[in-house]
Amino acid sequence: MMKVLVVIAFSLLMSGCSSDESDSREETIGKEIADDYNAAMDKAEDVEAKLKEQQEKIEEALRTQNP
């Protein structure tokens, strides 16, 4: 019985004294990945908008040349 109490007390002591540095680092890495992903998606949306704009200009030019 005494060994169990010592193990429980030691476990509680170790868990109470542990730091949360690993959790904050994981959140930072996850945030960095998400920020990079969002930036890439924004850039892709900009490229898509420019392509659509160019396509519309080409279609308009073709309509005006072929009545």
NORPEDA-V336133 format. One record per run of one state. SS is the DSSP state (a for helix, b for strand, c for the rest). FROM is the first residue (numbers start at 1). LEN is the number of residues. If there is no record, write none. Layout:
BEGIN
SS_FROM_LEN, SS_FROM_LEN
END
This chain:
BEGIN
c_1_1, a_2_16, c_18_3, a_21_45, c_66_2
END
